[in-house]
Amino acid sequence: MFFINENKYKYVFVGYYPARDYQPLVEFGAIRNRGSKCLLSDEKFTALADCLPAIRDSMCVGGDRVVIKCEGGNFRLHTPKRHGSARLFVGTEYIRLTKPDMD
């Protein structure tokens, strides 16, 4: 388990899940947000890795930002136009990722 921020309430965990045929999955979670967690398969994690740099760069631009969306199946990652965070959705669960989280 790796904590994303110094408050230690957002984390990344890589593990094998018996209920999912022991396939390796990446779990992003937030302890404070109702205990939300998002499980990502290899394909979804690759999509996240491909989209994350563009989303982070869009958050660094001042003024009106371009909204970037990465979607596929029940996986969605996008930058809201007026908020300082990206949201990673898997199904109905989501966690917010701020610029310091992505750094």
FIKOLZA-1660 file (N, C-alpha, C; in steps of 0.1 Angstrom, whole numbers, plus 5000, padded with zeros to 4 digits):
% residues 103
   i   px   py   pz ch aa at
   1 5008 4988 5000  A  M  N
   1 5000 5000 5000  A  M CA
   1 5009 5012 5000  A  M  C
   2 5005 5022 4992  A  F  N
   2 5012 5035 4991  A  F CA
   2 5002 5046 4993  A  F  C
   3 5006 5055 5002  A  F  N
   3 4997 5067 5004  A  F CA
   3 5000 5077 4994  A  F  C
   4 4990 5083 4988  A  I  N
   4 4991 5093 4978  A  I CA
   4 4995 5107 4984  A  I  C
   5 4989 5110 4995  A  N  N
   5 4991 5123 5001  A  N CA
   5 4997 5122 5015  A  N  C
   6 5002 5133 5021  A  E  N
   6 5008 5132 5034  A  E CA
   6 4997 5131 5045  A  E  C
   7 4985 5133 5043  A  N  N
   7 4974 5131 5053  A  N CA
   7 4971 5116 5054  A  N  C
   8 4975 5108 5045  A  K  N
   8 4973 5094 5045  A  K CA
   8 4959 5090 5045  A  K  C
   9 4951 5097 5037  A  Y  N
   9 4937 5092 5036  A  Y CA
   9 4934 5088 5022  A  Y  C
  10 4943 5090 5012  A  K  N
  10 4941 5085 4999  A  K CA
  10 4953 5075 4996  A  K  C
  11 4950 5064 4990  A  Y  N
  11 4960 5054 4989  A  Y CA
  11 4959 5046 4975  A  Y  C
  12 4970 5039 4972  A  V  N
  12 4970 5030 4960  A  V CA
  12 4975 5017 4966  A  V  C
  13 4968 5006 4962  A  F  N
  13 4972 4993 4967  A  F CA
  13 4972 4984 4955  A  F  C
  14 4982 4975 4953  A  V  N
  14 4982 4965 4943  A  V CA
  14 4981 4952 4950  A  V  C
  15 4972 4944 4945  A  G  N
  15 4970 4931 4951  A  G CA
  15 4963 4921 4943  A  G  C
  16 4962 4909 4948  A  Y  N
  16 4954 4898 4941  A  Y CA
  16 4941 4896 4949  A  Y  C
  17 4930 4895 4942  A  Y  N
  17 4917 4894 4948  A  Y CA
  17 4911 4880 4946  A  Y  C
  18 4910 4872 4956  A  P  N
  18 4904 4859 4955  A  P CA
  18 4890 4859 4948  A  P  C
  19 4882 4869 4951  A  A  N
  19 4868 4870 4946  A  A CA
  19 4869 4873 4931  A  A  C
  20 4880 4877 4926  A  R  N
  20 4881 4880 4911  A  R CA
  20 4892 4871 4905  A  R  C
  21 4891 4859 4908  A  D  N
  21 4900 4848 4902  A  D CA
  21 4915 4852 4904  A  D  C
  22 4919 4858 4915  A  Y  N
  22 4933 4861 4918  A  Y CA
  22 4940 4869 4907  A  Y  C
  23 4932 4877 4900  A  Q  N
  23 4939 4886 4890  A  Q CA
  23 4945 4898 4897  A  Q  C
  24 4956 4903 4893  A  P  N
  24 4962 4915 4900  A  P CA
  24 4954 4927 4896  A  P  C
  25 4950 4935 4906  A  L  N
  25 4942 4947 4904  A  L CA
  25 4949 4958 4911  A  L  C
  26 4947 4970 4906  A  V  N
  26 4952 4982 4913  A  V CA
  26 4940 4989 4920  A  V  C
  27 4941 4992 4933  A  E  N
  27 4930 4998 4940  A  E CA
  27 4933 5012 4944  A  E  C
  28 4926 5022 4940  A  F  N
  28 4927 5035 4944  A  F CA
  28 4916 5037 4955  A  F  C
  29 4919 5043 4966  A  G  N
  29 4909 5045 4976  A  G CA
  29 4911 5058 4984  A  G  C
  30 4899 5061 4990  A  A  N
  30 4899 5073 4999  A  A CA
  30 4892 5069 5012  A  A  C
  31 4899 5070 5023  A  I  N
  31 4893 5066 5036  A  I CA
  31 4882 5076 5040  A  I  C
  32 4884 5088 5038  A  R  N
  32 4874 5098 5042  A  R CA
  32 4861 5099 5034  A  R  C
  33 4862 5095 5022  A  N  N
  33 4850 5096 5013  A  N CA
  33 4842 5083 5013  A  N  C
  34 4835 5081 5024  A  R  N
  34 4827 5069 5026  A  R CA
  34 4835 5056 5023  A  R  C
  35 4848 5057 5024  A  G  N
  35 4856 5045 5022  A  G CA
  35 4855 5041 5007  A  G  C
  36 4854 5050 4998  A  S  N
  36 4854 5047 4984  A  S CA
  36 4866 5040 4979  A  S  C
  37 4865 5031 4970  A  K  N
  37 4876 5025 4963  A  K CA
  37 4873 5021 4949  A  K  C
  38 4882 5022 4941  A  C  N
  38 4881 5019 4927  A  C CA
  38 4891 5009 4923  A  C  C
  39 4886 4997 4918  A  L  N
  39 4895 4986 4914  A  L CA
  39 4897 4987 4899  A  L  C
  40 4910 4987 4895  A  L  N
  40 4913 4988 4881  A  L CA
  40 4921 4976 4876  A  L  C
  41 4916 4971 4865  A  S  N
  41 4922 4959 4858  A  S CA
  41 4934 4965 4850  A  S  C
  42 4942 4956 4844  A  D  N
  42 4953 4960 4836  A  D CA
  42 4950 4971 4825  A  D  C
  43 4938 4968 4818  A  E  N
  43 4934 4977 4807  A  E CA
  43 4930 4991 4813  A  E  C
  44 4923 4991 4824  A  K  N
  44 4919 5004 4830  A  K CA
  44 4931 5011 4836  A  K  C
  45 4940 5004 4841  A  F  N
  45 4952 5010 4847  A  F CA
  45 4961 5016 4836  A  F  C
  46 4962 5009 4824  A  T  N
  46 4969 5015 4813  A  T CA
  46 4962 5027 4808  A  T  C
  47 4949 5027 4807  A  A  N
  47 4941 5039 4803  A  A CA
  47 4944 5051 4812  A  A  C
  48 4944 5048 4825  A  L  N
  48 4947 5058 4835  A  L CA
  48 4961 5064 4833  A  L  C
  49 4971 5055 4831  A  A  N
  49 4984 5060 4829  A  A CA
  49 4986 5068 4816  A  A  C
  50 4978 5065 4806  A  D  N
  50 4978 5072 4794  A  D CA
  50 4972 5086 4795  A  D  C
  51 4961 5087 4803  A  C  N
  51 4953 5100 4804  A  C CA
  51 4959 5109 4815  A  C  C
  52 4965 5104 4825  A  L  N
  52 4968 5112 4837  A  L CA
  52 4977 5123 4834  A  L  C
  53 4988 5122 4825  A  P  N
  53 4996 5134 4822  A  P CA
  53 4989 5145 4816  A  P  C
  54 4980 5142 4806  A  A  N
  54 4972 5153 4800  A  A CA
  54 4963 5160 4810  A  A  C
  55 4957 5152 4819  A  I  N
  55 4948 5157 4828  A  I CA
  55 4955 5166 4838  A  I  C
  56 4967 5161 4843  A  R  N
  56 4975 5169 4852  A  R CA
  56 4979 5182 4846  A  R  C
  57 4984 5182 4833  A  D  N
  57 4988 5194 4826  A  D CA
  57 4977 5204 4825  A  D  C
  58 4965 5199 4822  A  S  N
  58 4953 5208 4821  A  S CA
  58 4950 5215 4834  A  S  C
  59 4953 5208 4845  A  M  N
  59 4951 5214 4858  A  M CA
  59 4961 5225 4861  A  M  C
  60 4972 5225 4855  A  C  N
  60 4983 5235 4857  A  C CA
  60 4980 5248 4850  A  C  C
  61 4971 5248 4840  A  V  N
  61 4969 5260 4832  A  V CA
  61 4959 5269 4839  A  V  C
  62 4962 5282 4840  A  G  N
  62 4953 5291 4846  A  G CA
  62 4941 5295 4838  A  G  C
  63 4931 5301 4843  A  G  N
  63 4919 5305 4836  A  G CA
  63 4910 5293 4833  A  G  C
  64 4903 5294 4822  A  D  N
  64 4894 5283 4818  A  D CA
  64 4903 5271 4813  A  D  C
  65 4901 5260 4819  A  R  N
  65 4908 5248 4815  A  R CA
  65 4900 5240 4805  A  R  C
  66 4907 5233 4797  A  V  N
  66 4901 5223 4788  A  V CA
  66 4896 5211 4796  A  V  C
  67 4884 5207 4794  A  V  N
  67 4879 5195 4801  A  V CA
  67 4884 5183 4793  A  V  C
  68 4891 5174 4800  A  I  N
  68 4896 5162 4793  A  I CA
  68 4889 5150 4799  A  I  C
  69 4884 5141 4791  A  K  N
  69 4877 5129 4795  A  K CA
  69 4883 5117 4789  A  K  C
  70 4885 5107 4797  A  C  N
  70 4890 5094 4793  A  C CA
  70 4879 5084 4798  A  C  C
  71 4873 5077 4788  A  E  N
  71 4862 5068 4792  A  E CA
  71 4863 5055 4785  A  E  C
  72 4859 5044 4791  A  G  N
  72 4859 5031 4785  A  G CA
  72 4851 5021 4795  A  G  C
  73 4840 5016 4790  A  G  N
  73 4832 5007 4799  A  G CA
  73 4827 5015 4811  A  G  C
  74 4830 5009 4823  A  N  N
  74 4825 5016 4835  A  N CA
  74 4836 5024 4841  A  N  C
  75 4847 5027 4834  A  F  N
  75 4858 5035 4838  A  F CA
  75 4857 5049 4832  A  F  C
  76 4858 5060 4840  A  R  N
  76 4858 5073 4836  A  R CA
  76 4868 5082 4844  A  R  C
  77 4875 5090 4837  A  L  N
  77 4884 5099 4844  A  L CA
  77 4883 5112 4837  A  L  C
  78 4880 5123 4844  A  H  N
  78 4879 5136 4837  A  H CA
  78 4882 5147 4847  A  H  C
  79 4885 5159 4841  A  T  N
  79 4887 5171 4849  A  T CA
  79 4874 5179 4849  A  T  C
  80 4868 5182 4860  A  P  N
  80 4857 5191 4860  A  P CA
  80 4862 5205 4856  A  P  C
  81 4854 5213 4849  A  K  N
  81 4858 5226 4844  A  K CA
  81 4861 5236 4855  A  K  C
  82 4853 5235 4866  A  R  N
  82 4854 5245 4876  A  R CA
  82 4860 5241 4890  A  R  C
  83 4865 5229 4890  A  H  N
  83 4870 5223 4903  A  H CA
  83 4885 5220 4901  A  H  C
  84 4892 5221 4912  A  G  N
  84 4907 5218 4912  A  G CA
  84 4910 5204 4913  A  G  C
  85 4902 5195 4909  A  S  N
  85 4905 5180 4910  A  S CA
  85 4899 5172 4899  A  S  C
  86 4905 5161 4897  A  A  N
  86 4900 5152 4887  A  A CA
  86 4892 5141 4894  A  A  C
  87 4883 5135 4888  A  R  N
  87 4875 5124 4894  A  R CA
  87 4878 5111 4886  A  R  C
  88 4881 5101 4893  A  L  N
  88 4883 5088 4888  A  L CA
  88 4871 5079 4892  A  L  C
  89 4862 5076 4882  A  F  N
  89 4850 5068 4884  A  F CA
  89 4853 5053 4879  A  F  C
  90 4848 5044 4887  A  V  N
  90 4847 5030 4882  A  V CA
  90 4833 5026 4887  A  V  C
  91 4824 5024 4877  A  G  N
  91 4810 5022 4881  A  G CA
  91 4805 5034 4888  A  G  C
  92 4799 5032 4900  A  T  N
  92 4794 5043 4907  A  T CA
  92 4803 5049 4918  A  T  C
  93 4814 5042 4920  A  E  N
  93 4824 5046 4930  A  E CA
  93 4834 5056 4924  A  E  C
  94 4839 5065 4931  A  Y  N
  94 4848 5075 4926  A  Y CA
  94 4857 5080 4937  A  Y  C
  95 4869 5085 4933  A  I  N
  95 4878 5092 4942  A  I CA
  95 4882 5105 4935  A  I  C
  96 4885 5115 4942  A  R  N
  96 4890 5128 4937  A  R CA
  96 4905 5128 4938  A  R  C
  97 4911 5133 4927  A  L  N
  97 4926 5134 4927  A  L CA
  97 4929 5148 4924  A  L  C
  98 4936 5155 4934  A  T  N
  98 4941 5169 4932  A  T CA
  98 4954 5169 4925  A  T  C
  99 4959 5181 4921  A  K  N
  99 4972 5182 4915  A  K CA
  99 4983 5176 4924  A  K  C
 100 4983 5180 4937  A  P  N
 100 4994 5174 4946  A  P CA
 100 4993 5159 4947  A  P  C
 101 4981 5153 4946  A  D  N
 101 4979 5138 4946  A  D CA
 101 4986 5133 4934  A  D  C
 102 4984 5139 4922  A  M  N
 102 4990 5134 4910  A  M CA
 102 5005 5136 4909  A  M  C
 103 5010 5146 4916  A  D  N
 103 5025 5148 4916  A  D CA
 103 5032 5137 4923  A  D  C
% end
